[in-house]
Structures are given as structure tokens and as C-alpha cells.
Amino acid sequence: MIGAGTPPRRAVLLIVLVTHNVRHAMMVGDHFAVLIRGQKADDFRKGERTREEITDLMAGGEAMAHLEAELAQLQADA
């Protein structure tokens, strides 16, 4: 029994959607976790990242930026 002044419990619905399609995820989700090789790379709520930022992260983001910088340096040294 809920006593006076005690707020009622709120029902929580959790659905886990595993997808590689950012657009689909953003249409239905409100909280996201991005995994890279089984490790959590980022965790955020809807509106905290753009679709482009999420796509970049899923594509390897930071690792790709590092690789591009190395390639640019090799070209500059050649």
C-alpha cells in the first residue's frame, strides 16, 4: 500500500534495439550506447549527438581521424 506522500512507482519499459542503421535507432530510441568491438564507445541521450556524430563514431571516428592524420603526414614527407 502506498502511504500518504509516497509517489506511486512508475512503470519502466526497456527495449534493446541492435542496429547498424542510425536513422532507425534515432526514430525510436531515447537513450543510446555505441559499441565498438564489444566495448562501449559512447553512451548518450537523444539530442546530445547529431546523426553525423553518431555515424562517424560508428565508422571508427577517432581511429579514422588518427589514420587520416598519419596518411597526411606520410604524403607531406614524400
N, C-alpha and C positions, 0 to 999 in steps of 0.2 A: 504494500500500500504506500502511496506517495503521501508524505506528510505535508503540512502547510509550509509554503515557502520553498519546497523542493521542486526544481524544474523537472518536467517529465523527460524521460530518456528519448533521445532522437534516434530513429531507425537509420542505420547506415547501410548503403548498398555499395558494394565494391565489385567492379567488373574489371578484369585484366584483359586488355586487348594487345596482342602481339602483332605488330605490323611493320613493314618497311615503307609504308605509304604515309608520309607526314600529313597530307591533306585529310585522309580518313581519320587519323588519330585526332587531329585538331577539331574535326567536326563533332566528335562525340566525347572527348576527354576533358577533364578539368585539372588533372594532375598527371605529370609525365616523368618517366625515368628513361634515360637513353643508356643502353648497354653497348659496350664495345668489347668484343671477345669475352663476353660473360661478366665483365666488370662494369659497375655503374659509372658512367662518364659524367652524367649530369642528372639533376632532379629539380623540377621546377613546376610552377602552376601556370595555367592558361594565362596568356598575356604577358608573361615575363620574358619570353623569347619570340622572335619572329620566325616565320616559316623558313626563311632563308638561313637564319642562325641554326635552326634545328637540322636542316638538311646538310649544312656544312659540317656540323658536329657528327652526324651520322656517316658522312662520307670520309671521315678521318680528320676533319678540321685542323687541329693543331699539328698533327703529324704531317698532313699535307702541306701546311704553311712552312714547316721546317724543311721538308723536302724541296719545295719550290725555292726557298732561300739558298739551299745548298746548290741546286742546279744553276741559279742565277750567278752565284759566286764562281762556279766552275766555268760558266760561259764568259764571265768577266776576266778570269785568269787566262783564258785561251787566246 
